[in-house]
Amino acid sequence: MVHTFNWTPPSPAHGDADPGIAGKDLLQHAVTAAQDVSPRLAISARLLEGAPSPTLLRQAHTAALLAIGDGGLSSHVSLPTHTSAVHIAARASCSVLVARAQHRSEGSIVVGVNGSPASERALDFAFDTAARSGADLVVVRAGTSATEAEDKNDDQLRQLADLVDAREDKYRIAARTRVPPGDPAAVLVAESERAGLVIIGARGQQPYGGLLGSTAQTMLHHSCAPLILVRGLMAPRPGGSGARPDLGAGQLMHR
């Protein structure tokens, strides 16, 4: 657990409030809340001085997953680009989980794939997460239009089956597959209304580093469910493919 703050000298307007003390209280509350959810989870807390975005981006270099709130993105009609959530999601060197203030805690894990290497990493991440948590997994590959989806449906299903079958054997879980027509971003936004978690590649087909693909940008702003933007894999599960420990491998950061 990480909390960051900018220290300023006390002033008459703010009394003797110490942001460091408030940060320690916030961290303790966060640790207690996490322990209530997962008593076996190993948790460490760090209080750091600095602006939130650059401080957390530095922490991301040694993290498996960076978890942040969405800053109210899903409640905006327009798309704010200056929020910490947008900046961190676009620039973090590790995978990023963007939590929602209100969401369905139940529901399947939905992973979007498009045949790119980035989406295959997302597929691995989704299978790994489903195996850890025991949640149902739905693999979605959307067509670009109803006509194209109809023409290519058989080919897409075969390609998807090949990707999924190999991972079902590896992780010893079964997944459902869907190839619906429509724009991938629109399809995944609709799927998020029934999902407990959505997982996609951070950059899709984009060849350059650091920025988000178009579908990732849309999902960041409009996904109803928590969203994981994948840039790498989590640490191997101890005990082999049969073990299902808590989803706590690596270093989990929270702001």
C-alpha positions as a LaTeX table, in Angstrom:
\begin{tabular}{lrrr}
\hline
Residue & $x$ (\AA) & $y$ (\AA) & $z$ (\AA) \\
\hline
Met1 & 0.00 & 0.00 & 0.00 \\
Val2 & 1.42 & 3.39 & $-1.00$ \\
His3 & 0.21 & 6.87 & $-0.09$ \\
Thr4 & 1.95 & 9.99 & $-1.42$ \\
Phe5 & 1.69 & 13.56 & $-0.20$ \\
Asn6 & 3.29 & 16.95 & $-0.76$ \\
Trp7 & 4.49 & 18.43 & 2.51 \\
Thr8 & 4.04 & 22.15 & 3.08 \\
Pro9 & 4.80 & 24.19 & 6.21 \\
Pro10 & 1.79 & 24.73 & 8.51 \\
Ser11 & $-0.15$ & 27.93 & 7.97 \\
Pro12 & $-2.85$ & 29.70 & 10.00 \\
Ala13 & $-5.40$ & 28.82 & 7.32 \\
His14 & $-4.79$ & 25.09 & 7.76 \\
Gly15 & $-3.88$ & 25.01 & 11.43 \\
Asp16 & $-1.32$ & 22.47 & 12.57 \\
Ala17 & $-2.53$ & 19.64 & 10.30 \\
Asp18 & 0.29 & 17.27 & 9.40 \\
Pro19 & $-0.23$ & 15.50 & 6.03 \\
Gly20 & 2.22 & 12.82 & 7.13 \\
Ile21 & 0.07 & 11.87 & 10.13 \\
Ala22 & $-3.09$ & 11.92 & 7.99 \\
Gly23 & $-1.32$ & 9.72 & 5.44 \\
Lys24 & $-0.35$ & 7.19 & 8.12 \\
Asp25 & $-3.96$ & 7.04 & 9.30 \\
Leu26 & $-5.15$ & 6.54 & 5.72 \\
Leu27 & $-2.64$ & 3.73 & 5.15 \\
Gln28 & $-3.65$ & 1.97 & 8.36 \\
His29 & $-7.30$ & 2.16 & 7.34 \\
Ala30 & $-6.43$ & 0.74 & 3.91 \\
Val31 & $-4.41$ & $-2.13$ & 5.41 \\
Thr32 & $-7.26$ & $-3.01$ & 7.78 \\
Ala33 & $-9.78$ & $-2.97$ & 4.91 \\
Ala34 & $-7.55$ & $-5.23$ & 2.80 \\
Gln35 & $-7.04$ & $-7.68$ & 5.68 \\
Asp36 & $-10.81$ & $-7.90$ & 6.13 \\
Val37 & $-11.08$ & $-9.00$ & 2.49 \\
Ser38 & $-8.06$ & $-11.33$ & 2.44 \\
Pro39 & $-6.64$ & $-12.18$ & 5.89 \\
Arg40 & $-3.80$ & $-14.29$ & 4.45 \\
Leu41 & $-2.50$ & $-11.55$ & 2.17 \\
Ala42 & 0.96 & $-10.21$ & 3.04 \\
Ile43 & 0.76 & $-6.41$ & 3.11 \\
Ser44 & 3.37 & $-3.68$ & 3.51 \\
Ala45 & 2.65 & 0.05 & 3.68 \\
Arg46 & 4.81 & 2.94 & 2.48 \\
Leu47 & 4.30 & 6.68 & 3.04 \\
Leu48 & 6.10 & 8.68 & 0.35 \\
Glu49 & 6.52 & 12.38 & $-0.28$ \\
Gly50 & 5.88 & 13.68 & $-3.78$ \\
Ala51 & 3.22 & 14.26 & $-6.42$ \\
Pro52 & 1.03 & 11.17 & $-6.94$ \\
Ser53 & 1.58 & 10.45 & $-10.63$ \\
Pro54 & 5.40 & 10.60 & $-10.86$ \\
Thr55 & 5.80 & 8.89 & $-7.47$ \\
Leu56 & 3.58 & 5.95 & $-8.41$ \\
Leu57 & 5.13 & 5.71 & $-11.86$ \\
Arg58 & 8.51 & 5.24 & $-10.18$ \\
Gln59 & 7.04 & 2.51 & $-7.99$ \\
Ala60 & 5.67 & 0.80 & $-11.12$ \\
His61 & 9.19 & $-0.12$ & $-12.24$ \\
Thr62 & 9.37 & $-2.81$ & $-9.53$ \\
Ala63 & 5.68 & $-3.76$ & $-9.43$ \\
Ala64 & 3.76 & $-6.61$ & $-11.04$ \\
Leu65 & 0.51 & $-4.64$ & $-10.86$ \\
Leu66 & $-0.32$ & $-1.03$ & $-10.01$ \\
Ala67 & $-3.86$ & $-0.57$ & $-8.61$ \\
Ile68 & $-5.45$ & 2.88 & $-8.67$ \\
Gly69 & $-8.89$ & 4.47 & $-8.48$ \\
Asp70 & $-10.41$ & 5.89 & $-11.64$ \\
Gly71 & $-10.73$ & 9.45 & $-10.30$ \\
Gly72 & $-14.35$ & 9.56 & $-11.46$ \\
Leu73 & $-13.52$ & 8.95 & $-15.13$ \\
Ser74 & $-16.62$ & 6.85 & $-15.79$ \\
Ser75 & $-18.90$ & 9.63 & $-14.49$ \\
His76 & $-17.64$ & 12.25 & $-16.98$ \\
Val77 & $-19.42$ & 12.90 & $-20.26$ \\
Ser78 & $-16.29$ & 14.49 & $-21.72$ \\
Leu79 & $-12.94$ & 12.74 & $-21.46$ \\
Pro80 & $-10.56$ & 14.43 & $-19.00$ \\
Thr81 & $-6.94$ & 13.78 & $-19.94$ \\
His82 & $-5.22$ & 15.47 & $-17.00$ \\
Thr83 & $-6.25$ & 13.10 & $-14.20$ \\
Ser84 & $-3.76$ & 10.91 & $-12.34$ \\
Ala85 & $-5.60$ & 7.77 & $-13.51$ \\
Val86 & $-5.18$ & 8.66 & $-17.20$ \\
His87 & $-1.54$ & 9.63 & $-16.82$ \\
Ile88 & $-0.60$ & 6.54 & $-14.78$ \\
Ala89 & $-2.53$ & 4.11 & $-16.98$ \\
Ala90 & $-0.83$ & 5.48 & $-20.10$ \\
Arg91 & 2.71 & 5.69 & $-18.72$ \\
Ala92 & 3.15 & 2.90 & $-16.17$ \\
Ser93 & 5.77 & 0.31 & $-17.03$ \\
Cys94 & 3.72 & $-2.50$ & $-15.44$ \\
Ser95 & 0.12 & $-3.64$ & $-15.77$ \\
Val96 & $-2.46$ & $-1.28$ & $-14.23$ \\
Leu97 & $-5.73$ & $-2.09$ & $-12.48$ \\
Val98 & $-8.24$ & 0.78 & $-12.56$ \\
Ala99 & $-10.89$ & 0.34 & $-9.87$ \\
Arg100 & $-14.43$ & 1.75 & $-10.04$ \\
Ala101 & $-16.26$ & 3.39 & $-7.14$ \\
Gln102 & $-19.31$ & 1.23 & $-7.78$ \\
His103 & $-19.18$ & $-2.10$ & $-9.58$ \\
Arg104 & $-20.42$ & $-5.66$ & $-9.50$ \\
Ser105 & $-18.02$ & $-7.63$ & $-7.33$ \\
Glu106 & $-19.55$ & $-10.81$ & $-8.73$ \\
Gly107 & $-19.53$ & $-11.62$ & $-12.43$ \\
Ser108 & $-17.14$ & $-13.23$ & $-14.87$ \\
Ile109 & $-13.69$ & $-12.10$ & $-15.88$ \\
Val110 & $-13.94$ & $-10.80$ & $-19.45$ \\
Val111 & $-10.81$ & $-10.61$ & $-21.61$ \\
Gly112 & $-10.73$ & $-8.93$ & $-25.02$ \\
Val113 & $-8.43$ & $-10.34$ & $-27.70$ \\
Asn114 & $-7.68$ & $-9.27$ & $-31.28$ \\
Gly115 & $-4.85$ & $-11.58$ & $-32.33$ \\
Ser116 & $-2.05$ & $-9.15$ & $-31.45$ \\
Pro117 & 0.87 & $-10.13$ & $-29.18$ \\
Ala118 & $-0.44$ & $-7.61$ & $-26.63$ \\
Ser119 & $-3.82$ & $-9.31$ & $-26.51$ \\
Glu120 & $-2.19$ & $-12.73$ & $-26.11$ \\
Arg121 & $-0.38$ & $-11.38$ & $-23.05$ \\
Ala122 & $-3.76$ & $-10.17$ & $-21.80$ \\
Leu123 & $-5.18$ & $-13.64$ & $-22.43$ \\
Asp124 & $-2.38$ & $-15.23$ & $-20.39$ \\
Phe125 & $-2.98$ & $-12.69$ & $-17.64$ \\
Ala126 & $-6.73$ & $-13.40$ & $-17.67$ \\
Phe127 & $-6.27$ & $-17.17$ & $-17.45$ \\
Asp128 & $-3.77$ & $-16.72$ & $-14.63$ \\
Thr129 & $-6.16$ & $-14.40$ & $-12.75$ \\
Ala130 & $-9.12$ & $-16.75$ & $-13.23$ \\
Ala131 & $-7.03$ & $-19.68$ & $-12.00$ \\
Arg132 & $-5.99$ & $-17.73$ & $-8.91$ \\
Ser133 & $-9.47$ & $-16.49$ & $-8.07$ \\
Gly134 & $-11.70$ & $-19.33$ & $-9.30$ \\
Ala135 & $-13.83$ & $-16.88$ & $-11.32$ \\
Asp136 & $-15.49$ & $-17.76$ & $-14.62$ \\
Leu137 & $-13.63$ & $-16.57$ & $-17.72$ \\
Val138 & $-15.16$ & $-15.22$ & $-20.93$ \\
Val139 & $-12.89$ & $-14.62$ & $-23.95$ \\
Val140 & $-14.26$ & $-12.05$ & $-26.43$ \\
Arg141 & $-13.03$ & $-11.29$ & $-29.93$ \\
Ala142 & $-15.24$ & $-8.70$ & $-31.62$ \\
Gly143 & $-15.72$ & $-8.31$ & $-35.38$ \\
Thr144 & $-15.43$ & $-4.87$ & $-36.97$ \\
Ser145 & $-18.89$ & $-5.06$ & $-38.53$ \\
Ala146 & $-21.83$ & $-7.43$ & $-38.68$ \\
Thr147 & $-21.04$ & $-8.39$ & $-42.31$ \\
Glu148 & $-17.34$ & $-8.94$ & $-41.68$ \\
Ala149 & $-18.08$ & $-10.84$ & $-38.50$ \\
Glu150 & $-20.42$ & $-13.15$ & $-40.43$ \\
Asp151 & $-17.88$ & $-13.73$ & $-43.22$ \\
Lys152 & $-14.96$ & $-14.34$ & $-40.89$ \\
Asn153 & $-16.79$ & $-15.87$ & $-37.94$ \\
Asp154 & $-15.58$ & $-19.43$ & $-38.63$ \\
Asp155 & $-11.95$ & $-18.35$ & $-39.07$ \\
Gln156 & $-12.05$ & $-16.18$ & $-35.95$ \\
Leu157 & $-13.60$ & $-18.98$ & $-33.93$ \\
Arg158 & $-10.90$ & $-21.43$ & $-35.05$ \\
Gln159 & $-8.11$ & $-18.97$ & $-34.26$ \\
Leu160 & $-9.67$ & $-18.19$ & $-30.92$ \\
Ala161 & $-10.15$ & $-21.87$ & $-30.13$ \\
Asp162 & $-6.46$ & $-22.54$ & $-30.78$ \\
Leu163 & $-5.41$ & $-19.75$ & $-28.42$ \\
Val164 & $-7.86$ & $-20.77$ & $-25.72$ \\
Asp165 & $-7.39$ & $-24.55$ & $-25.88$ \\
Ala166 & $-3.67$ & $-24.36$ & $-25.16$ \\
Arg167 & $-4.27$ & $-22.18$ & $-22.11$ \\
Glu168 & $-7.15$ & $-24.31$ & $-20.82$ \\
Asp169 & $-4.75$ & $-27.24$ & $-20.70$ \\
Lys170 & $-2.00$ & $-25.17$ & $-19.05$ \\
Tyr171 & $-4.16$ & $-23.57$ & $-16.36$ \\
Arg172 & $-6.66$ & $-26.45$ & $-16.01$ \\
Ile173 & $-9.70$ & $-24.23$ & $-16.29$ \\
Ala174 & $-12.42$ & $-23.92$ & $-18.94$ \\
Ala175 & $-13.30$ & $-20.62$ & $-20.63$ \\
Arg176 & $-16.28$ & $-19.51$ & $-22.70$ \\
Thr177 & $-15.56$ & $-17.85$ & $-26.05$ \\
Arg178 & $-17.60$ & $-15.27$ & $-27.93$ \\
Val179 & $-17.14$ & $-13.61$ & $-31.34$ \\
Pro180 & $-19.86$ & $-10.91$ & $-31.44$ \\
Pro181 & $-20.22$ & $-8.40$ & $-34.27$ \\
Gly182 & $-19.45$ & $-4.75$ & $-33.72$ \\
Asp183 & $-16.67$ & $-2.33$ & $-32.88$ \\
Pro184 & $-14.35$ & $-3.97$ & $-30.31$ \\
Ala185 & $-14.47$ & $-1.05$ & $-27.88$ \\
Ala186 & $-18.28$ & $-0.83$ & $-28.01$ \\
Val187 & $-18.60$ & $-4.59$ & $-27.56$ \\
Leu188 & $-16.30$ & $-4.62$ & $-24.54$ \\
Val189 & $-18.06$ & $-1.64$ & $-22.93$ \\
Ala190 & $-21.33$ & $-3.58$ & $-23.25$ \\
Glu191 & $-19.68$ & $-6.72$ & $-21.84$ \\
Ser192 & $-18.36$ & $-4.71$ & $-18.88$ \\
Glu193 & $-21.91$ & $-4.07$ & $-17.68$ \\
Arg194 & $-22.17$ & $-7.74$ & $-16.67$ \\
Ala195 & $-18.52$ & $-8.40$ & $-15.79$ \\
Gly196 & $-16.74$ & $-8.49$ & $-12.47$ \\
Leu197 & $-13.45$ & $-7.57$ & $-14.17$ \\
Val198 & $-12.33$ & $-6.68$ & $-17.72$ \\
Ile199 & $-8.79$ & $-7.42$ & $-18.95$ \\
Ile200 & $-7.26$ & $-6.11$ & $-22.20$ \\
Gly201 & $-3.85$ & $-5.31$ & $-23.64$ \\
Ala202 & $-2.69$ & $-1.78$ & $-22.92$ \\
Arg203 & $-1.58$ & $-0.96$ & $-26.46$ \\
Gly204 & $-3.30$ & $-3.32$ & $-28.85$ \\
Gln205 & $-1.68$ & $-2.98$ & $-32.27$ \\
Gln206 & 0.24 & 0.20 & $-31.40$ \\
Pro207 & 3.99 & $-0.26$ & $-32.13$ \\
Tyr208 & 5.22 & 2.45 & $-29.77$ \\
Gly209 & 5.62 & 2.24 & $-26.01$ \\
Gly210 & 4.02 & 4.17 & $-23.22$ \\
Leu211 & 0.66 & 5.13 & $-24.77$ \\
Leu212 & $-2.67$ & 3.36 & $-24.80$ \\
Gly213 & $-4.39$ & 1.79 & $-27.80$ \\
Ser214 & $-7.77$ & 3.16 & $-28.90$ \\
Thr215 & $-9.76$ & 0.35 & $-27.28$ \\
Ala216 & $-7.80$ & 0.71 & $-24.03$ \\
Gln217 & $-8.52$ & 4.45 & $-23.98$ \\
Thr218 & $-12.24$ & 3.88 & $-24.49$ \\
Met219 & $-12.36$ & 1.20 & $-21.80$ \\
Leu220 & $-10.40$ & 3.37 & $-19.37$ \\
His221 & $-13.13$ & 6.00 & $-19.56$ \\
His222 & $-16.24$ & 3.91 & $-20.07$ \\
Ser223 & $-15.80$ & 0.39 & $-18.62$ \\
Cys224 & $-18.44$ & $-0.25$ & $-15.95$ \\
Ala225 & $-16.26$ & $-2.91$ & $-14.31$ \\
Pro226 & $-12.73$ & $-2.65$ & $-12.90$ \\
Leu227 & $-10.22$ & $-2.73$ & $-15.74$ \\
Ile228 & $-6.75$ & $-4.26$ & $-16.01$ \\
Leu229 & $-4.51$ & $-2.91$ & $-18.77$ \\
Val230 & $-1.87$ & $-5.58$ & $-19.31$ \\
Arg231 & 1.77 & $-4.84$ & $-20.07$ \\
Gly232 & 3.32 & $-7.99$ & $-18.61$ \\
Leu233 & 2.61 & $-11.16$ & $-16.68$ \\
Met234 & 2.21 & $-11.61$ & $-12.96$ \\
Ala235 & 4.68 & $-13.69$ & $-10.95$ \\
Pro236 & 4.40 & $-17.51$ & $-11.37$ \\
Arg237 & 1.94 & $-19.16$ & $-9.05$ \\
Pro238 & 3.68 & $-21.15$ & $-6.30$ \\
Gly239 & 2.88 & $-24.83$ & $-6.13$ \\
Gly240 & 2.34 & $-25.34$ & $-9.86$ \\
Ser241 & $-0.84$ & $-25.15$ & $-11.90$ \\
Gly242 & $-2.96$ & $-26.86$ & $-9.24$ \\
Ala243 & $-2.43$ & $-24.18$ & $-6.57$ \\
Arg244 & $-4.77$ & $-21.21$ & $-6.23$ \\
Pro245 & $-3.32$ & $-18.70$ & $-3.77$ \\
Asp246 & $-4.75$ & $-15.25$ & $-3.14$ \\
Leu247 & $-4.28$ & $-12.73$ & $-5.95$ \\
Gly248 & $-1.35$ & $-11.10$ & $-4.23$ \\
Ala249 & 1.80 & $-12.02$ & $-6.12$ \\
Gly250 & 4.23 & $-9.20$ & $-6.76$ \\
Gln251 & 3.90 & $-5.72$ & $-5.27$ \\
Leu252 & 0.43 & $-4.20$ & $-5.18$ \\
Met253 & 0.28 & $-0.42$ & $-5.13$ \\
His254 & $-2.81$ & 1.54 & $-4.15$ \\
Arg255 & $-3.55$ & 5.22 & $-4.15$ \\
\hline
\end{tabular}
